């Protein structure tokens, strides 16, 4: 089932004080289906970050359509975009973006805090997700007391707190060693088996090969859209807990 699609999507930026326009995306057509993992690759300036910002409703396209679960996101006002971000999209960042003063469970439940969800409900949901990523024994620790892999698992749990349609990950293993990165991809694989769609931006060809599909951008256009064989994916090592 297609959960998101980009139709002739463009994004143009004007350079302040000049008449120069930067064409970050040029007529992108893409579909994202349920329970699929997609790597978006390309050199710096290819349009990767712009695409991630548009998919995450952090920016609007210059033209074209972005359909998410049947809603034309491109036409929403700021309040509508904020609601979509809060209820339909999960974010995972390279730098984790955890709040140092908060415990693991407080970091995980914070998106629901801002939505006004009652304490008991958000606490129960956070506890379930902390168990899912294998951090029950770290529930009341703060980020400084965790390894990098553990912090990224907290970030993944937080991205799931709103039961999103799509998870967007920006270089999610970029600050992790190879073994820990494999463990994070093991969690992403589990999420896919539960029907989640994972889209990640990466410079790492090894990380890209872990995904079902690799989309390579160049100068704002799709250079390649390649699906990995199931056989090559099955040869990856089985991840162990971080």
Secondary structure, 3 states (H helix, E strand, C coil): CEEEEEEEEEEEEECCCCCCEEEEEEEEEEEEECCCEEEEECCCCCCHHHHHHHHCCCCCCCEEEEEECCEEHHHCCHHHHHHHHHHHEEEEECCCCCCCCCEHHHHHHHHHHHCCCCHHHHHHHHHHHHHHCCCHHHCCCEHHHCCHHHHHHHHHHHHHCCCCCEEEEECCCCCCCHHHHHHHHHHHHHHHHCCCEEEEECCCHHHHHCCCEEEEEECCEEEEEEECCHHHHHCCCCCCCC
